[in-house]
Amino acid sequence: MAPTTLTALALTCSLKPSPEPSSTDKLARQVLDELAAHGVAGDLIRVVDHEVRPGVEKDMGEGDEWPMIRERVLAADILVLATPTWVGHPSSVAQRVMERLDAELSETDDEGRLLTYGKVAVVAVVGNEDGAHKIIADCFQALNDVGFTIPASGGTYWNNEAMTPKDYIELERTPDPVASTNKKLANNAVHLARLLKQDRYPPVQ
């Protein structure tokens, strides 16, 4: 049987608008490359380039570009949420994305399942300060709350040595632990996404 065709979307939550170079974009694209090695077609949206209004509704009115982003999130099988570390926390852009995803709690199919059920989410974090583990944990909880499924080893990150300012985009090569973690993340995300696409979660009784 031919493998199930999958798609991925990376939402990168850098504070830097395009075309400014972004460490967050770099790590997210590396994850997409690893997913592509498994035949997954991927794309990337830098969220700060779009007008995403504050709120917890799927559409916050005229000028809000979240509905377009949401449509693409729901069309993908795998979501990559990528964020920089700022004062030990995800960026304000990442927080807004998670707040907007809260609207999914009120959207279900005809059998009571959230529209995000069956979709896999992974998290990528970069920063020149500590905090990646907590950020990944916070993002996992938020994404799981709104219906996404988290694979084993579903987080990847790079933190620079403490008190030594340097950005991920400045590295001449990807550190081996990051590269191997990206591969493991992609392998498990694809495996889980294929399983969930072939065998959906049961209806909510």
Secondary structure as the mmCIF struct_conf table of DSSP 4:
data_model
#
loop_
_struct_conf.conf_type_id
_struct_conf.id
_struct_conf.beg_label_comp_id
_struct_conf.beg_label_asym_id
_struct_conf.beg_label_seq_id
_struct_conf.end_label_comp_id
_struct_conf.end_label_asym_id
_struct_conf.end_label_seq_id
HELX_LH_PP_P HELX_LH_PP_P1 ALA A 2 THR A 5
STRN STRN1 THR A 7 THR A 12
BEND BEND1 LEU A 15 LYS A 16
HELX_LH_PP_P HELX_LH_PP_P2 PRO A 17 PRO A 17
TURN_TY1_P TURN_TY1_P1 SER A 18 PRO A 19
BEND BEND2 GLU A 20 GLU A 20
HELX_RH_AL_P HELX_RH_AL_P1 SER A 23 ALA A 36
TURN_TY1_P TURN_TY1_P2 ALA A 37 GLY A 39
STRN STRN2 ALA A 41 ARG A 46
HELX_RH_3T_P HELX_RH_3T_P1 VAL A 47 ASP A 49
BEND BEND3 HIS A 50 HIS A 50
BEND BEND4 PRO A 54 LYS A 58
BEND BEND5 GLY A 61 GLY A 61
TURN_TY1_P TURN_TY1_P3 GLU A 62 GLY A 63
HELX_RH_AL_P HELX_RH_AL_P2 TRP A 66 ALA A 75
BEND BEND6 ASP A 77 ASP A 77
STRN STRN3 ILE A 78 TRP A 86
TURN_TY1_P TURN_TY1_P4 VAL A 87 GLY A 88
STRN STRN4 HIS A 89 PRO A 90
HELX_RH_AL_P HELX_RH_AL_P3 SER A 92 LEU A 101
HELX_RH_3T_P HELX_RH_3T_P2 ASP A 102 SER A 106
STRN STRN5 THR A 108 THR A 108
TURN_TY1_P TURN_TY1_P5 ASP A 110 GLU A 111
BEND BEND7 GLY A 112 GLY A 112
STRN STRN6 LEU A 114 LEU A 114
TURN_TY1_P TURN_TY1_P6 LEU A 115 GLY A 118
STRN STRN7 VAL A 120 GLY A 127
BEND BEND8 ASN A 128 ASP A 130
HELX_RH_AL_P HELX_RH_AL_P4 ALA A 132 ASP A 145
TURN_TY1_P TURN_TY1_P7 VAL A 146 GLY A 147
STRN STRN8 THR A 149 THR A 149
HELX_LH_PP_P HELX_LH_PP_P3 ILE A 150 PRO A 151
TURN_TY1_P TURN_TY1_P8 ALA A 152 SER A 153
STRN STRN9 GLY A 155 ASN A 159
HELX_LH_PP_P HELX_LH_PP_P4 ASN A 160 GLU A 161
TURN_TY1_P TURN_TY1_P9 ALA A 162 MET A 163
HELX_RH_3T_P HELX_RH_3T_P3 TYR A 168 GLU A 170
BEND BEND9 GLU A 172 ARG A 173
HELX_RH_AL_P HELX_RH_AL_P5 ASP A 176 GLN A 198
BEND BEND10 ASP A 199 ASP A 199
HELX_LH_PP_P HELX_LH_PP_P5 ARG A 200 VAL A 204
#
